[in-house]
Amino acid sequence: MAFPLPMREGVTASRVNLPNGPWKTIGDYFSVRFPQVTRDSWQRRVNQGELVDEKGQLIRLENDYRCGACIYYYRERAVEIPIPLQETILFQNEELLVVDKPHFLPVTPGGRFLQETLLVRLKRRTGIESLTPIHRLDRETAGVIMISVNPSTRSLWQSLFREKLVEKEYHALASIRHDLALPMTRESRLERDAQFFRMREVDGLPNSQTHISVIEQRGNNALYRLIPITGKMHQLRVHMNAIGLPILNDGFYPIPLAAGLDDFTKPLKLLAKSITFIDPVSADSRHFISMQSL
């Protein structure tokens, strides 16, 4: 997809589609759609030519509101705390980018993170604007993640996950429970918690499944192998906590800790260690392993 505004410092222009509504001008709508952004801020972007329609024509705040129009703009630059950890590219061709992501680095922009995200770093590093993550990896989790390069074949990669044709192995550090029979499979129903950033187990038909086994004991802790059969948000963290083995340094489970500055010396001890699949474009067998360890 072509954007009327070019990628800038690895950041692709944002887009808003104008819905049906009572607004008379673009400025009227923006004051409702973006209440946290001042009119002066939008006016600065207009003055810099950074508010345009799908044809690249400059949009002014006093322009008549037009339902169905598409407006492109850049998010304002914010002061971000640098994340002193670096991603590693494990593989790259015309279709796929496989990356070893560090702890603490978000995959995509959101909230207080823009430049300090994996996607923006990779776009800035490779110059490829079309990069799109194929699957999720929590900000707190490190390890292997796949990024689509070619939009025309993106659906093929996405179908691998939809049809469960990808084998993923995670490693986690947690305490030892000698009364717990392992290996085991944890099945449960996961739904959003009242605290929107967390998940919880509830009664009902299971929608999540994880195989859990011990790799090795390390004093009072152990290194665990986690094989997710499904891919629910925070699934591994919730399942480990549910069996009395919360992952070390988990700030969400069992009890959410107060938000604050990241302590880069205490990462969540969860690593997406490897990923295996058949390349849907070349039909080659692919297997990638994180160079990180816990």
PLY file of the C-alpha trace (Angstrom):
ply
format ascii 1.0
element vertex 294
property float x
property float y
property float z
element edge 293
property int vertex1
property int vertex2
end_header
0.00 0.00 0.00
1.40 3.41 -1.01
1.33 6.18 1.60
1.09 9.86 0.54
3.55 10.74 3.32
6.97 9.05 3.22
8.37 6.97 6.06
10.25 9.24 8.47
12.97 7.90 10.77
11.41 4.45 10.50
7.90 5.69 11.29
5.13 5.14 8.76
2.45 7.84 8.66
-0.68 7.16 10.71
-4.10 7.12 9.09
-7.61 8.02 10.18
-10.78 7.31 8.22
-13.50 9.91 8.74
-16.77 8.30 9.93
-20.30 9.57 9.51
-20.98 12.32 12.03
-22.16 15.87 12.78
-18.83 17.66 12.49
-18.56 20.68 10.20
-14.78 20.87 9.86
-11.75 18.61 10.15
-10.69 20.55 13.24
-14.06 19.89 14.90
-13.66 16.16 14.39
-10.03 16.04 15.53
-10.93 17.81 18.79
-13.26 14.89 19.56
-11.23 12.05 18.04
-7.93 13.19 19.61
-8.88 15.10 22.80
-5.32 14.81 24.16
-3.85 16.63 21.12
-4.13 20.43 21.06
-5.32 22.42 18.06
-1.94 24.19 18.04
-0.25 20.81 17.64
-2.39 19.96 14.61
-1.80 23.44 13.19
1.98 22.92 13.41
1.60 19.75 11.37
-0.51 21.62 8.82
2.15 24.34 8.58
4.80 21.64 7.96
2.71 19.92 5.28
2.19 16.85 7.48
-1.59 16.55 7.30
-2.75 15.26 3.91
-5.52 13.27 2.25
-5.18 10.00 0.31
-4.05 11.96 -2.78
-1.35 13.80 -0.86
-3.27 17.09 -0.87
-2.73 19.31 2.16
-5.55 19.22 4.72
-6.37 22.31 6.78
-8.27 22.28 10.06
-10.95 24.59 8.64
-11.60 22.29 5.67
-15.15 20.95 5.38
-15.66 17.56 7.01
-16.10 14.80 4.42
-17.35 11.41 5.57
-15.28 8.57 4.11
-12.17 10.66 3.54
-8.81 9.30 4.64
-6.30 11.57 6.38
-2.62 10.80 6.94
-0.41 12.39 9.59
2.73 11.80 11.65
2.55 11.13 15.35
4.26 13.85 17.34
7.82 13.11 18.35
8.01 12.44 22.08
10.97 12.12 24.39
11.49 8.38 24.88
13.72 6.59 27.35
16.23 4.60 25.27
16.02 0.82 25.64
19.69 -0.23 25.90
19.14 -3.65 24.35
19.59 -4.55 20.69
17.64 -6.81 18.37
19.46 -9.26 16.08
18.35 -10.18 12.56
18.56 -13.96 12.23
17.29 -14.24 8.64
16.17 -12.00 5.81
14.96 -12.52 2.26
12.39 -10.83 0.02
9.50 -12.41 1.92
10.50 -12.74 5.56
12.53 -11.17 8.33
13.24 -13.28 11.44
14.46 -11.32 14.44
15.77 -12.13 17.92
13.98 -9.49 20.03
15.37 -8.34 23.39
13.35 -8.04 26.58
11.54 -4.72 27.23
11.29 -3.74 23.54
7.69 -3.41 22.24
7.04 -4.90 18.82
4.82 -2.10 17.49
4.29 1.58 18.36
1.74 2.39 21.03
1.34 4.52 24.13
4.71 5.97 25.18
6.67 3.90 22.67
7.36 4.95 19.08
11.04 5.06 18.07
11.90 2.54 20.79
9.93 -0.29 19.17
11.11 -3.27 17.18
9.11 -2.37 14.08
10.37 1.21 13.85
13.95 0.14 14.57
13.76 -2.43 11.76
12.18 -0.02 9.27
14.88 2.52 10.04
17.60 -0.12 9.78
16.41 -1.82 6.56
14.56 1.04 4.85
11.64 -1.34 4.17
8.37 0.44 4.89
6.13 -2.60 4.33
7.39 -4.58 7.36
4.53 -6.06 9.40
4.68 -8.50 12.35
3.08 -11.86 11.57
2.45 -12.83 15.21
2.62 -11.37 18.72
5.38 -11.26 21.29
4.90 -9.40 24.58
7.10 -6.38 25.27
8.46 -8.17 28.34
9.25 -11.39 26.43
12.45 -11.88 24.41
13.14 -14.17 21.50
12.27 -15.15 17.94
9.62 -13.23 16.03
8.67 -13.31 12.32
8.13 -10.15 10.27
6.47 -10.07 6.84
8.39 -8.17 4.15
6.20 -8.64 1.07
2.55 -7.50 1.41
1.44 -9.70 -1.52
2.43 -12.90 0.33
1.62 -11.77 3.89
-1.59 -13.79 4.05
0.38 -17.00 3.41
2.49 -16.42 6.52
-0.52 -15.43 8.59
-2.29 -18.64 7.57
0.55 -20.68 9.09
-0.44 -19.39 12.52
-4.16 -19.51 11.84
-3.90 -23.17 10.83
-1.44 -24.00 13.67
1.35 -25.03 11.30
4.07 -23.30 13.34
5.91 -25.06 16.17
7.04 -22.67 18.89
9.16 -23.48 21.91
9.60 -21.14 24.87
11.94 -21.33 27.84
11.00 -19.97 31.27
12.62 -19.75 34.69
10.46 -20.38 37.75
10.67 -22.06 41.12
10.55 -25.83 41.66
7.47 -27.67 42.91
8.40 -31.22 43.84
4.75 -32.14 44.40
3.82 -31.31 40.80
3.88 -34.10 38.21
5.64 -32.91 35.08
5.48 -33.00 32.11
1.86 -31.90 31.98
-0.59 -30.09 29.71
-2.47 -27.09 31.09
-5.85 -26.44 29.49
-8.18 -23.62 30.53
-10.45 -20.87 29.32
-8.75 -17.47 29.21
-10.59 -14.16 29.14
-9.70 -10.51 29.75
-9.38 -9.58 33.39
-11.09 -6.53 34.90
-7.60 -5.02 34.69
-7.49 -4.71 30.90
-3.77 -5.51 30.62
-4.16 -8.93 32.24
-5.81 -12.25 31.41
-7.46 -14.70 33.79
-8.69 -18.28 33.85
-12.48 -18.71 34.05
-14.92 -21.59 34.02
-16.00 -22.84 30.62
-14.82 -24.65 27.53
-10.98 -24.45 27.32
-9.61 -22.15 24.63
-5.92 -22.39 25.57
-3.44 -25.24 25.88
0.22 -25.39 26.90
2.61 -28.35 27.30
4.94 -27.82 30.28
8.10 -29.80 31.07
11.37 -29.38 32.97
14.65 -28.95 31.09
16.94 -28.71 34.13
16.94 -27.80 37.80
18.92 -24.74 38.92
19.05 -24.65 42.70
15.59 -23.72 43.95
14.51 -22.85 40.42
14.17 -24.74 37.17
14.35 -24.04 33.46
11.04 -25.05 31.86
10.14 -25.87 28.27
6.76 -24.42 27.28
5.04 -25.48 24.06
1.95 -23.38 23.30
-0.67 -25.23 21.28
-2.86 -22.12 21.17
-1.81 -18.48 21.14
-3.85 -16.50 23.64
-2.52 -13.26 25.11
-0.26 -13.94 28.14
-1.15 -17.63 27.89
2.20 -18.97 29.12
2.41 -16.51 31.99
-1.14 -17.27 33.14
-0.74 -21.04 32.87
2.55 -21.07 34.79
1.05 -18.88 37.50
-2.07 -21.09 37.66
-0.01 -24.18 38.54
1.89 -22.31 41.24
4.99 -21.55 39.17
4.86 -17.82 38.31
7.67 -16.90 35.93
10.49 -15.01 37.64
10.28 -11.20 37.45
6.72 -11.24 36.10
5.22 -7.83 36.86
1.65 -8.91 36.02
1.20 -12.35 37.58
0.31 -13.27 40.25
0.02 -9.65 41.40
0.44 -6.64 39.10
3.24 -4.42 40.30
3.05 -0.64 40.27
3.97 0.82 36.91
7.28 2.63 36.81
10.61 2.77 35.08
11.87 -0.51 33.66
14.60 -2.27 35.62
16.72 -3.60 32.79
18.59 -5.85 35.25
15.42 -7.82 36.02
13.78 -8.98 32.76
10.86 -11.37 32.70
12.44 -14.82 32.53
10.53 -15.88 29.43
12.17 -16.49 26.05
10.69 -17.47 22.68
13.53 -19.91 22.09
12.73 -21.39 18.69
10.26 -21.48 15.83
9.82 -24.16 13.14
7.64 -24.20 10.01
7.46 -24.98 6.30
8.04 -21.85 4.24
4.75 -21.29 2.36
6.55 -19.55 -0.53
9.63 -21.72 -1.09
8.37 -24.93 0.63
11.69 -25.09 2.52
11.78 -26.32 6.11
12.71 -23.43 8.41
14.00 -23.56 11.97
15.24 -20.53 13.87
16.75 -20.44 17.36
17.23 -17.46 19.65
20.84 -16.74 20.53
19.70 -15.56 23.97
19.45 -17.71 27.07
17.93 -17.38 30.52
0 1
1 2
2 3
3 4
4 5
5 6
6 7
7 8
8 9
9 10
10 11
11 12
12 13
13 14
14 15
15 16
16 17
17 18
18 19
19 20
20 21
21 22
22 23
23 24
24 25
25 26
26 27
27 28
28 29
29 30
30 31
31 32
32 33
33 34
34 35
35 36
36 37
37 38
38 39
39 40
40 41
41 42
42 43
43 44
44 45
45 46
46 47
47 48
48 49
49 50
50 51
51 52
52 53
53 54
54 55
55 56
56 57
57 58
58 59
59 60
60 61
61 62
62 63
63 64
64 65
65 66
66 67
67 68
68 69
69 70
70 71
71 72
72 73
73 74
74 75
75 76
76 77
77 78
78 79
79 80
80 81
81 82
82 83
83 84
84 85
85 86
86 87
87 88
88 89
89 90
90 91
91 92
92 93
93 94
94 95
95 96
96 97
97 98
98 99
99 100
100 101
101 102
102 103
103 104
104 105
105 106
106 107
107 108
108 109
109 110
110 111
111 112
112 113
113 114
114 115
115 116
116 117
117 118
118 119
119 120
120 121
121 122
122 123
123 124
124 125
125 126
126 127
127 128
128 129
129 130
130 131
131 132
132 133
133 134
134 135
135 136
136 137
137 138
138 139
139 140
140 141
141 142
142 143
143 144
144 145
145 146
146 147
147 148
148 149
149 150
150 151
151 152
152 153
153 154
154 155
155 156
156 157
157 158
158 159
159 160
160 161
161 162
162 163
163 164
164 165
165 166
166 167
167 168
168 169
169 170
170 171
171 172
172 173
173 174
174 175
175 176
176 177
177 178
178 179
179 180
180 181
181 182
182 183
183 184
184 185
185 186
186 187
187 188
188 189
189 190
190 191
191 192
192 193
193 194
194 195
195 196
196 197
197 198
198 199
199 200
200 201
201 202
202 203
203 204
204 205
205 206
206 207
207 208
208 209
209 210
210 211
211 212
212 213
213 214
214 215
215 216
216 217
217 218
218 219
219 220
220 221
221 222
222 223
223 224
224 225
225 226
226 227
227 228
228 229
229 230
230 231
231 232
232 233
233 234
234 235
235 236
236 237
237 238
238 239
239 240
240 241
241 242
242 243
243 244
244 245
245 246
246 247
247 248
248 249
249 250
250 251
251 252
252 253
253 254
254 255
255 256
256 257
257 258
258 259
259 260
260 261
261 262
262 263
263 264
264 265
265 266
266 267
267 268
268 269
269 270
270 271
271 272
272 273
273 274
274 275
275 276
276 277
277 278
278 279
279 280
280 281
281 282
282 283
283 284
284 285
285 286
286 287
287 288
288 289
289 290
290 291
291 292
292 293
